[in-house]
């Protein structure tokens, strides 16, 4: 799951200068994850991992880093 | 350049879908019926003056990157058109045919005039037609345009953001995303029922038509009383939707589906405000009922009222705005597909609906000519190939049935209009 999400973020959502140095605790919002990116990411997560992510949980605490995202998805699996 | 707001983009996407259906596009009309014919030179002068004061009314729509915006034209075009019937015996036919030509005139997007003012003159009847391209404004906006054309210069221009822009500007990033997903989840819930359709619209279409049904003051009072009785003080729109659902169920749909689903807009403008004129300041709600829920009229309206309360309680009405804003970044094809089709690739809307209520500001005369009637016309996509627009003037209701003749045969339309009157009057 971790690698799949990482690949999606670095290849489809955020243009990183050095994707190979991307860490699981890097701040994705500071790296350029915008509103459209967040929406695409959530749709990817729901489709790929078969979860329904509640709209009231869409907040930085669940999306700001790759580690947060993985934990959020795991809680709903 | 004047950028389109999220709701304008939504109507532009609908223009794209209407064109794909074979029609001219999202060209609507506000038709004012007049007892006598106003001075055409005076009307032409007022229209020109309006266009000079509000250049957006004659702007051209251009694509800028992924999105669209209005661009001022170098030379202001004339937007006033005069049609005269010389054949007294056929004045009624002349008016209808002229109106049909106006709303079915095909032209490229960038050539379209956002507003056209047509005076259709004949010995017996006269019509003032405001043909508008929906991305420019909503149904309330066109009433305001008429007001500003006739009462020019009496009001100070007010540029304060309103409606859609103001609401979206107040929401933070996370709030907008939450709302967008809330709206999406609501639509997913609605998609559990496959929508009934009058016709699957597998025949090509090239034109749309309309039928007008009028109710006098007494009938209108009765319908409005029944609307309050069944659907509550604020449920007039729901009454028309519910009655049409029951009508279509009785008349029969070629694609029966699991029930009826009807999106309808509500206006975010401040009541009585004369500005903003331009822009679509609307968001959407959905009414849906299964076939079982349609059996009892009383129970149907209890259900529709509860559904409406639930939507408002959970902000599902405003939640559509961030979803539309996100959609405005998609190409029109993709946006249209997402909006119209459920996961089974069936059209989500059983029919189109609009309720504008009593004209506001009221207009009893235009340049000294008494206003005797009013109705609105709007094209529809195929499917559902059928729409119902309700307006009211001086306590008299008018329903415009807009339809694609290739998909809704005249015999069926007659049955629908008759059955709908029975439903509205509680005589079904």
Interface residues (C-beta under 8 A of the other chain):
Chain A: X35 X36 X38 X39 X42 X52 X53 X55 X56 X58 X59 X60
Chain B: X173 X174 X176 X177 X178 X179 X180 X181 X182 X185 X326 X329
